[in-house]
Amino acid sequence: MSGGLGFALLCAVIAILYGAFSIQWILSKPTGNDRMREIAEAIQEGASAYLNRQYTTIAIVGALLFVRSEERRVGKECRSRWSPYH
């Protein structure tokens, strides 16, 4: 194993351990008072709605790009099959 690869793997393991430690530390903190929980719930609801809209948009664009690429592929096959120049 080269030195660069070993260093990259070491950094990856350290990052995963740091992430696990951070998650455990954050989840061990108190959730706050009722008002703080209400605000956190509103933020989570808004973030969820935003992500759902983003995923929907990405899915629509992806479907349109797929259809367009298939149209081009099928169109090229048809042209090449009937073209007098092949």
N, C-alpha and C positions, 0 to 999 in steps of 0.2 A: 504494500500500500504506500502510495507516495505521501510525502509530508503535507502537501496541500489538501489532499483528500482526508487524511487523518485530522487535520486542523478543522476542516469543514464539518466532519462528523462530530468532533468534540464540541464545536460551537452549537451544533444542532441539539445535542444531548443537554447542554447547559441551558439552551433556550427552552426546551421542553420542561426541564426541572424547574426553571424560574417561573414558567407559566403555571405549572401545577401548584407551586408554592403561593403564587399570587392569587390564584383562584381560591385556594383554601383560606388564605388570610382575609380576602374580601368577604367571603361567605360567612366567616366567623364574626363579622362586625354586626352590631345591632341594626335593625331595619329602620329605626327612627320612629317618630311619632306618627299619629294618624294622618296629619296633613302631608308629611313627607311621603308616606306610602301612597296617598291619593295622587300626588304629583308624579311619583314614579310609575304608577299604573297608567296615568294619562300619557306619559312619555312612551311607555312600552306599546300602548295602543296605537299611537301616532306612528311610531317606528314600524310597527307591523303593517299598518295600512300602506305606508310608503314603500316598504319592501315588496308587498304584494303587487302594487302598481308597477314597480320596476320590473319584477319578474314577468308580469303580463306583457309589458311593452317589449321586453327582450324576446319572449316567446313569439310574439307577433312578428317582430322583425326577422327572427330566425326562420320562421315558417315562410315568410315572403321571400327571403333570400334562397331558401331551399327550392321553392317552387320556380323561381326565376332561373336558378342554375339548372334545374331539370328541364325547363323549357329550352334553354340554350343547348343542353346536351342532346335532347331529342331532336331539336332542329338541325343540329350538325349531322346527326346520323341520317336524317331524312335527306338533307342536301347531298351528303356524300354518296348515299345509295343511288340517287337519281341523277347525280351530276355527270355530264359527259366528260368531265375533266379528271376523273379518278382512275 
